């Protein structure tokens, strides 16, 4: 017991657990920016190709 009556905090054990994948993704702002631009772009391109492919051929 110390003179003030407050016990010192026990030293924290160093965490050796790996960082989860989703936490690494969500902690990277440039990756989020890239995904936020790339995913809608790819979806709109696929949507446009499907729309063009669904147009019937002229006779």
C-alpha positions in Angstrom: 0.0 0.0 0.0 1.4 3.4 -0.9 1.3 6.4 1.4 -1.7 7.9 -0.4 -3.7 4.6 -0.2 -4.0 4.3 -4.0 -2.6 1.2 -5.5 -0.7 1.7 -8.8 -2.3 0.3 -11.9 -1.1 -3.1 -13.0 1.0 -2.9 -16.2 -1.1 -3.7 -19.2 -0.1 -6.8 -21.1 0.8 -6.0 -24.7 -1.9 -7.2 -27.0 -0.7 -9.5 -29.7 -4.0 -10.2 -31.3 -4.1 -9.5 -35.1 -6.2 -6.5 -36.2 -9.4 -7.8 -37.9 -9.6 -7.3 -41.7 -12.7 -5.0 -41.6 -11.1 -2.8 -39.0 -8.0 -2.4 -41.2 -10.3 -1.6 -44.2 -12.4 1.0 -42.3 -9.3 2.6 -40.8 -7.8 3.4 -44.2 -9.5 6.6 -45.7 -7.8 6.3 -49.1 -9.0 2.7 -49.5 -12.5 3.9 -48.6 -12.3 6.7 -51.1 -11.1 4.3 -53.8 -13.9 1.8 -53.0 -16.5 4.6 -52.9 -15.6 5.6 -56.4 -14.7 2.2 -58.0 -17.8 0.2 -56.8 -20.4 2.6 -58.2 -18.4 3.0 -61.4 -18.3 -0.7 -62.0 -22.0 -1.1 -61.2 -23.0 1.6 -63.6 -20.9 0.2 -66.4 -22.4 -3.3 -65.9 -25.9 -1.8 -65.7 -25.2 0.2 -68.9 -23.9 -2.9 -70.8 -27.0 -4.9 -69.7 -29.3 -2.1 -70.9 -27.6 -1.9 -74.3 -27.6 -5.7 -74.6 -31.4 -5.8 -73.9 -32.2 -3.4 -76.8 -33.9 -5.5 -79.6 -32.2 -5.6 -83.0 -33.7 -3.4 -85.7 -35.1 -5.1 -88.8 
